[in-house]
């Protein structure tokens, strides 16, 4: 979720937007994502709600990978694999947005979709 929220610039990703599912004390998982939005579509210069690497900014790939290793106790290989899964997903969503834009007539929706598409297609994430 850290990677996706960073890519789409979700400045509303605060701690209450991350949940856990407990089956028992040995089986604790992150809940499915919820309340995910691109806040910069509405607030141009919005920043992340939470500090990451001691700063509130939209980080690039290098820094997100560093966070995964240093703060999430993942190996470099695990971090790269998980990051690439996010990139594959964002490319799939970008295609869906492009398809939706062909049929959309509402100007407000078009602006938001184009903003998100631009973020998903950034060359250097």
Secondary structure, DSSP 8 states (H G I E B T S, - for coil): -HHHHHHTT-TT--GGG--EEEEETTEEEE----S---GGGTSTT---SS-BTTB-S---HHHHHHHHHHHH---HHHHHHHHHHHHHHHHHHHHHHHHHHHH---HHHHHHHHHHHHHHT-S--
